[in-house]
Amino acid sequence: MTAKPTALETYLQRLPMVLDKIKALRQLADGHFCHNPDAIQ
């Protein structure tokens, strides 16, 4: 029988995935989400 993971264990397991998504969003934001800000009206 396996023990149920604790909330902390689950958090620590998922944290790298969340940080990767934040990094990807920052890169998109830095690149203006692939849009030229001067061309948007």
Contacts in CASP RR format, 6 or more apart in sequence:
PFRMAT RR
TARGET T0000
AUTHOR 0000-0000-0000
METHOD contacts of the structure
MODEL  1
MTAKPTALETYLQRLPMVLDKIKALRQLADGHFCHNPDAIQ
5 13 0 8 1.000
28 34 0 8 1.000
END
